[in-house]
Amino acid sequence: MAEPRAGSQAPSVPGTMKAAAIDRFGGPEVLTLHTLPVPTPGRQEVLIALHVAGVGIWDASIRDGSWRLSSRPKFPLVPGTDGAGIIVAKGAGVRRFRIGEGVYATKLGGFYAEYVAVNEQYVSRIPEPLDMLQAGAAAATGLTALQGIDDALRVKKGETLLIFGASGAVGTLAVQFAKRRRVRVLATASGRGAASLVQDLGADAVIDPRKTSFIEQLRLLIDGGLDAVLALAGGEALEQCLDHVRAGGRVAYPNGVEPEPRRRPAIRLTAYDGEAGPREFIRLQRAVWKSKLRVPIARAYPLSQAPKSHVRLERGHILGRIVLRVRREGA
C-alpha cells in the first residue's frame, strides 16, 4: 500500500488520475485525456473525488487562451471551475469537513479531472434538495445568479425585473432566486423550448428577442419602466430593452458578458463577479432551500468526451447547463 499523503485520507486514493487537459491553447480538439498525479491537499485543502464537473463558457476562454489564469501558464492545464463529489482526503488544518462528505466547490481550474484539491473556504456541503448531478452544475452559476439578484440589483418585492438571457446556466437559477423575493420576473428566451422552460421555472412572462415585435411586447408588459435588469448576454436587443429602464433603475451583469451594456444617464450599471466563501455558500444554501431550486441539465458528457462538450458549448442556445460525468455515485 502506498504511503499516505499529508493530512488525513482514505487509503483508496490512487497516485494518478484521468483528467481532460490541454498542452496548448486552441479549439476543443486540444482538450485530451491525460494521466496526471492526484493532487496532494495542502494544510487548508480538501481532496474531492469528483462525480460531476460543470462546463461553462469561461472554460472555453481558458482553453483558447483568451482568459489567462496566469502570465506564465503551466501545461498540462486542467480547465473547470466547479463540481461536486466526495471528500477523500484533507489537510491537517481542515476542521469543517469530514472524509466521506458530499460537497460542491468552486475555484479557477482543475475540475475536469477525477480528483481536485480545493481550499476549504470554497467548499460547501451539498444543500437540500440538490442531488450530486445538480450540485455539480450549480456552484459557480448559483453564486453568480444569487449575487446578481440579491447584491448587485437588490431587488425588492413588487418590482419588475427583466432577466435577459434567462434560459442559460445562470439565468435559469436567477429566475428562481428572483421569484423567492416576490419580484415580477420578465425573461427573454429564444424558441419554444426555452420559453417553456423559463415559464416553468417561474417567469411571469417570456419574450423572444429574435422576433421583430419583442420590444412592443415588452412595452405592453411594463408600466412606468423596468426597475432592474440582469443582463446575462449583450448586444443590440439588450440595448433596446435598456431603453425601457426607468430613471433610478438598476442594471447588473457578470464580468465577461460581451459586448458590455452601454452606460446611460440616471441608471446604475454594475459589473460583478460571483464570489465564493463560507458566508456566500451559507446564503446560497438558504436560497436553494427557500426557492426549492431546480437545476436544468442540458447534457451530461463523460469526462472522455470533454472536447464534444466544448463543441456543443460553442454552438450556443443551451437550456440550462452542460456537465461532465466524471464518475457515477457510489463509484
C-alpha positions as a printed NumPy array, in Angstrom:
array([[  0.   ,   0.   ,   0.   ],
       [  1.296,   3.474,  -0.865],
       [  2.409,   5.783,   1.92 ],
       [ -0.419,   8.141,   2.98 ],
       [ -0.227,  11.754,   1.92 ],
       [ -0.072,  14.736,   4.277],
       [ -3.217,  15.141,   6.371],
       [ -5.963,  12.549,   6.718],
       [ -7.132,  10.496,   3.757],
       [ -8.937,   7.382,   2.652],
       [ -6.448,   4.58 ,   1.771],
       [ -8.068,   4.045,  -1.632],
       [ -6.817,   7.311,  -3.147],
       [ -4.577,   6.38 ,  -6.096],
       [ -1.387,   8.077,  -7.165],
       [ -2.62 ,   9.048, -10.628],
       [ -5.918,  10.116, -12.196],
       [ -7.578,  10.763, -15.531],
       [ -8.052,  14.42 , -16.483],
       [ -9.187,  16.307, -19.579],
       [ -6.361,  18.815, -20.028],
       [ -4.661,  20.973, -22.632],
       [ -0.999,  21.112, -23.655],
       [ -1.514,  24.284, -25.688],
       [ -4.228,  26.849, -26.291],
       [ -6.675,  26.234, -29.115],
       [-10.053,  24.839, -30.128],
       [-11.995,  22.   , -28.492],
       [ -9.649,  19.464, -30.071],
       [ -6.78 ,  20.491, -27.758],
       [ -8.697,  19.008, -24.812],
       [ -7.367,  15.454, -24.478],
       [ -7.411,  12.779, -21.81 ],
       [ -4.244,  12.786, -19.686],
       [ -2.94 ,  10.659, -16.836],
       [ -1.765,  13.068, -14.143],
       [ -0.702,  12.871, -10.49 ],
       [ -3.55 ,  13.12 ,  -7.983],
       [ -3.146,  16.498,  -6.219],
       [ -1.847,  16.489,  -2.657],
       [ -4.156,  18.612,  -0.474],
       [ -2.454,  21.471,   1.321],
       [ -2.979,  22.22 ,   5.001],
       [ -6.298,  24.04 ,   4.414],
       [ -7.425,  21.986,   1.419],
       [ -9.711,  19.032,   0.87 ],
       [ -9.258,  16.466,  -1.879],
       [-12.534,  15.769,  -3.689],
       [-13.209,  12.636,  -5.735],
       [-15.321,  14.325,  -8.373],
       [-18.568,  12.853,  -9.669],
       [-19.662,  15.858, -11.745],
       [-17.924,  18.935, -13.182],
       [-19.707,  21.947, -14.616],
       [-18.898,  23.147, -18.133],
       [-19.11 ,  26.898, -18.739],
       [-18.282,  29.395, -21.456],
       [-15.453,  30.687, -19.239],
       [-13.844,  27.229, -19.564],
       [-13.715,  27.728, -23.327],
       [-11.988,  31.083, -22.733],
       [ -9.368,  29.356, -20.586],
       [ -8.93 ,  26.613, -23.211],
       [ -8.413,  29.002, -26.141],
       [ -6.135,  31.342, -24.169],
       [ -8.362,  34.419, -24.302],
       [ -8.574,  34.29 , -20.495],
       [ -5.148,  33.621, -18.996],
       [ -5.214,  32.4  , -15.386],
       [ -1.569,  33.457, -15.08 ],
       [  1.011,  35.298, -17.143],
       [  3.006,  32.059, -17.463],
       [  0.528,  29.194, -17.858],
       [  1.793,  25.781, -16.826],
       [  0.856,  22.866, -19.076],
       [ -0.823,  20.453, -18.949],
       [ -3.611,  22.766, -17.822],
       [ -6.868,  21.303, -16.462],
       [ -9.925,  23.557, -17.003],
       [-13.12 ,  23.546, -14.953],
       [-14.336,  25.952, -12.286],
       [-16.843,  23.943, -10.257],
       [-18.145,  20.494,  -9.498],
       [-19.358,  18.073,  -6.845],
       [-18.093,  14.868,  -5.296],
       [-16.929,  13.153,  -2.094],
       [-14.125,  14.283,   0.215],
       [-11.491,  11.541,   0.255],
       [ -8.583,  13.371,   1.921],
       [ -7.932,  16.599,   3.784],
       [ -5.1  ,  18.733,   5.026],
       [ -4.092,  18.817,   8.676],
       [ -5.686,  22.24 ,   9.22 ],
       [ -9.166,  21.351,   7.904],
       [-11.791,  21.205,  10.682],
       [-15.062,  21.997,   8.873],
       [-15.324,  18.794,   6.831],
       [-15.071,  15.037,   7.316],
       [-13.869,  12.412,   4.893],
       [-16.837,  10.85 ,   3.119],
       [-18.981,  14.01 ,   2.989],
       [-20.676,  15.032,  -0.264],
       [-19.682,  18.566,  -1.248],
       [-19.716,  21.028,  -4.1  ],
       [-16.971,  23.546,  -4.717],
       [-15.554,  26.21 ,  -6.999],
       [-12.126,  27.579,  -7.93 ],
       [-10.369,  28.628, -11.119],
       [ -9.266,  25.467, -12.855],
       [ -8.825,  21.799, -12.045],
       [-12.323,  20.271, -12.184],
       [-12.082,  18.341, -15.473],
       [-10.464,  15.514, -13.534],
       [-11.144,  12.58 , -11.252],
       [ -9.74 ,  14.485,  -8.256],
       [ -9.343,  18.138,  -7.347],
       [ -7.811,  19.845,  -4.307],
       [ -9.692,  22.943,  -3.139],
       [ -9.21 ,  25.319,  -0.214],
       [-11.964,  24.59 ,   2.322],
       [-13.132,  28.212,   2.062],
       [-14.512,  27.448,  -1.403],
       [-16.237,  24.179,  -0.493],
       [-19.684,  23.521,   0.95 ],
       [-21.848,  20.543,   1.803],
       [-24.44 ,  19.797,  -0.877],
       [-27.666,  21.565,   0.13 ],
       [-31.114,  20.026,   0.002],
       [-32.9  ,  19.474,  -2.343],
       [-29.966,  19.139,  -4.78 ],
       [-28.5  ,  15.784,  -5.769],
       [-24.896,  15.266,  -6.825],
       [-25.597,  15.946, -10.506],
       [-27.446,  19.211,  -9.835],
       [-24.89 ,  20.361,  -7.275],
       [-22.063,  19.779,  -9.735],
       [-23.762,  22.217, -12.091],
       [-24.73 ,  24.824,  -9.506],
       [-21.74 ,  26.112,  -7.537],
       [-20.32 ,  28.848,  -9.782],
       [-23.618,  29.538, -11.564],
       [-25.625,  29.547,  -8.337],
       [-23.325,  32.058,  -6.652],
       [-23.351,  34.254,  -9.771],
       [-27.146,  34.173, -10.079],
       [-27.826,  34.796,  -6.395],
       [-25.35 ,  37.652,  -6.046],
       [-26.71 ,  39.303,  -9.179],
       [-30.247,  39.255,  -7.776],
       [-29.53 ,  39.977,  -4.106],
       [-26.358,  42.088,  -4.106],
       [-25.814,  43.789,  -7.449],
       [-29.512,  44.566,  -8.057],
       [-31.011,  44.27 ,  -4.549],
       [-34.418,  43.542,  -5.973],
       [-37.431,  44.177,  -3.758],
       [-40.913,  42.737,  -3.503],
       [-43.235,  44.106,  -6.176],
       [-40.522,  45.345,  -8.536],
       [-40.402,  44.41 , -12.21 ],
       [-37.17 ,  42.675, -13.195],
       [-36.031,  41.657, -16.668],
       [-33.621,  38.718, -16.9  ],
       [-32.013,  38.964, -20.328],
       [-30.744,  35.522, -21.33 ],
       [-32.903,  33.603, -18.864],
       [-32.682,  30.113, -20.353],
       [-28.947,  29.604, -19.779],
       [-26.962,  28.184, -16.878],
       [-27.088,  31.349, -14.741],
       [-30.45 ,  32.651, -15.984],
       [-32.469,  29.562, -15.091],
       [-31.276,  29.865, -11.486],
       [-31.681,  33.655, -11.392],
       [-35.361,  33.347, -12.334],
       [-35.978,  31.136,  -9.307],
       [-33.945,  33.278,  -6.905],
       [-35.815,  36.391,  -8.058],
       [-39.216,  34.755,  -7.564],
       [-38.367,  33.942,  -3.963],
       [-38.112,  37.731,  -3.472],
       [-41.685,  38.079,  -4.819],
       [-40.48 ,  40.037,  -7.805],
       [-42.354,  40.203, -11.092],
       [-39.962,  38.45 , -13.458],
       [-39.92 ,  39.113, -17.189],
       [-37.494,  36.971, -19.149],
       [-36.009,  36.715, -22.614],
       [-35.647,  33.29 , -24.208],
       [-35.397,  32.239, -27.851],
       [-37.553,  29.394, -29.13 ],
       [-40.492,  27.448, -27.8  ],
       [-38.439,  25.043, -25.693],
       [-36.52 ,  27.827, -23.964],
       [-39.684,  29.841, -23.312],
       [-41.452,  26.8  , -21.872],
       [-38.517,  26.034, -19.564],
       [-38.254,  29.587, -18.236],
       [-42.009,  29.856, -17.618],
       [-41.969,  26.505, -15.857],
       [-39.27 ,  27.858, -13.539],
       [-41.488,  30.782, -12.544],
       [-41.091,  33.649, -15.04 ],
       [-44.259,  35.744, -15.237],
       [-43.797,  36.451, -18.944],
       [-41.308,  35.499, -21.645],
       [-40.376,  37.439, -24.777],
       [-38.259,  36.275, -27.7  ],
       [-35.594,  38.883, -28.585],
       [-35.232,  37.413, -32.078],
       [-38.751,  38.474, -33.037],
       [-39.28 ,  41.898, -34.574],
       [-42.188,  42.544, -32.209],
       [-40.277,  41.841, -28.996],
       [-39.92 ,  45.48 , -27.9  ],
       [-43.629,  46.07 , -28.432],
       [-44.279,  43.003, -26.293],
       [-42.004,  44.428, -23.604],
       [-43.799,  47.779, -23.643],
       [-47.136,  46.037, -23.106],
       [-45.744,  44.225, -20.07 ],
       [-44.322,  47.214, -18.208],
       [-45.913,  50.261, -16.672],
       [-43.55 ,  53.102, -15.953],
       [-40.426,  51.203, -16.957],
       [-38.318,  48.336, -15.699],
       [-36.963,  48.594, -12.171],
       [-33.993,  46.316, -12.784],
       [-32.279,  44.209, -15.455],
       [-29.938,  41.262, -15.02 ],
       [-28.033,  41.131, -18.322],
       [-26.586,  37.681, -18.996],
       [-25.926,  38.401, -22.679],
       [-25.092,  41.551, -24.596],
       [-25.954,  43.053, -27.934],
       [-28.403,  45.347, -29.663],
       [-31.502,  43.537, -28.382],
       [-30.328,  44.119, -24.82 ],
       [-29.676,  47.786, -25.536],
       [-33.231,  48.195, -26.832],
       [-34.521,  46.683, -23.591],
       [-32.36 ,  49.033, -21.521],
       [-34.108,  51.982, -23.193],
       [-37.08 ,  50.999, -21.038],
       [-35.38 ,  51.043, -17.645],
       [-36.91 ,  53.796, -15.521],
       [-34.822,  56.665, -14.148],
       [-33.14 ,  55.43 , -10.998],
       [-33.314,  51.829, -12.175],
       [-30.509,  49.315, -11.934],
       [-28.702,  47.13 , -14.453],
       [-26.202,  44.421, -13.468],
       [-24.143,  41.956, -15.487],
       [-21.444,  39.389, -14.672],
       [-17.959,  40.278, -15.855],
       [-17.363,  38.517, -19.151],
       [-20.648,  39.459, -20.822],
       [-19.814,  40.761, -24.3  ],
       [-20.491,  43.326, -25.546],
       [-20.812,  45.094, -22.212],
       [-24.007,  47.133, -21.73 ],
       [-23.603,  50.814, -22.564],
       [-23.727,  53.31 , -19.724],
       [-26.82 ,  55.526, -19.576],
       [-27.711,  58.596, -17.56 ],
       [-29.84 ,  58.089, -14.428],
       [-29.347,  54.289, -14.454],
       [-26.948,  52.46 , -12.126],
       [-24.818,  49.969, -14.068],
       [-22.932,  47.329, -12.058],
       [-20.465,  44.705, -13.272],
       [-19.773,  41.945, -10.764],
       [-18.159,  38.557, -10.193],
       [-19.742,  35.678,  -8.313],
       [-17.713,  35.457,  -5.108],
       [-17.219,  32.245,  -3.123],
       [-16.615,  31.785,   0.604],
       [-18.264,  30.293,   3.699],
       [-20.769,  33.14 ,   4.096],
       [-21.616,  33.128,   0.393],
       [-22.23 ,  29.371,   0.442],
       [-24.465,  29.684,   3.527],
       [-26.539,  32.295,   1.714],
       [-26.687,  30.093,  -1.371],
       [-27.774,  27.122,   0.728],
       [-30.645,  29.135,   2.2  ],
       [-31.717,  30.419,  -1.208],
       [-31.584,  26.918,  -2.694],
       [-33.83 ,  25.619,   0.076],
       [-36.276,  28.538,   0.045],
       [-36.691,  28.501,  -3.735],
       [-36.751,  24.672,  -3.931],
       [-34.181,  25.193,  -6.65 ],
       [-34.248,  23.172,  -9.841],
       [-31.02 ,  22.988, -11.85 ],
       [-31.739,  22.2  , -15.522],
       [-29.092,  19.948, -17.089],
       [-28.83 ,  20.448, -20.851],
       [-26.492,  17.499, -21.483],
       [-24.146,  15.264, -19.476],
       [-20.983,  14.024, -21.213],
       [-18.439,  11.536, -19.875],
       [-15.057,  13.013, -18.988],
       [-13.527,  11.425, -22.106],
       [-15.901,  13.492, -24.25 ],
       [-14.88 ,  16.88 , -22.834],
       [-13.985,  18.089, -26.375],
       [-17.549,  17.31 , -27.536],
       [-18.929,  19.259, -24.591],
       [-16.976,  22.321, -25.775],
       [-18.148,  21.888, -29.359],
       [-21.725,  21.902, -28.056],
       [-20.956,  24.825, -25.755],
       [-19.719,  26.965, -28.627],
       [-22.853,  26.3  , -30.697],
       [-24.793,  28.221, -28.05 ],
       [-28.505,  28.239, -27.218],
       [-28.07 ,  25.853, -24.291],
       [-31.056,  25.338, -21.986],
       [-29.547,  25.099, -18.532],
       [-26.014,  23.794, -18.049],
       [-23.738,  21.243, -19.636],
       [-21.83 ,  18.951, -17.252],
       [-19.183,  16.252, -17.333],
       [-19.939,  13.   , -15.506],
       [-16.565,  12.083, -14.045],
       [-17.829,   9.025, -12.142],
       [-21.228,   7.828, -11.053],
       [-22.466,   7.985,  -7.461],
       [-21.292,   5.004,  -5.497],
       [-18.211,   4.588,  -7.703]])
